[in-house]
Amino acid sequence: MSTEQRKPKPVPVVSPWARPFWEAARERRLVLQHCEDCGATVFYPRAYCPQCLSERLGWRDASGRGTVYSYTVVEANAPSAFAADVPYVVAVIRLEEGVQMLSNLVDCDVSQLRCDMPVEVTFEQLDDEFTLPKFRPAAG
Ligand SMILES: [Zn+2]
């Protein structure tokens, strides 16, 4: 499929309560919601705390560090906006703050991947509006 025929990649649908997450990502900062009432760290962004139903959710900078909980290497794909990217890695990252994030592992040797390996956030600008948090093997 030629570049001209390729569909653009889908962009996130941003709810009002997720807007701060995407604004921070555009500034290359990873932020997570924090419940002011019970102390829970919350991801994905929500209007209410899933632990205590409080609406008093604030935002805190995350460390950007975590470990690989699970991953898969996509080596073949039906024609789509992602077909040109194969092989690519889809992973569940367990962040230090205790929540999990579905993302991509980038800048990595696929043969060296393993569960529990330390990773750190990196950012990939998609367009003027969206920058995506992704993860790469932690330095050192
Ligand atoms: Zn709470």
Boltz pocket constraint, residues with backbone or C-beta under 6 A from the ligand:
constraints:
  - pocket:
      binder: B
      contacts: [[A, 35], [A, 36], [A, 37], [A, 38], [A, 39], [A, 40], [A, 49], [A, 50], [A, 51], [A, 52], [A, 53], [A, 54]]
      max_distance: 6.0
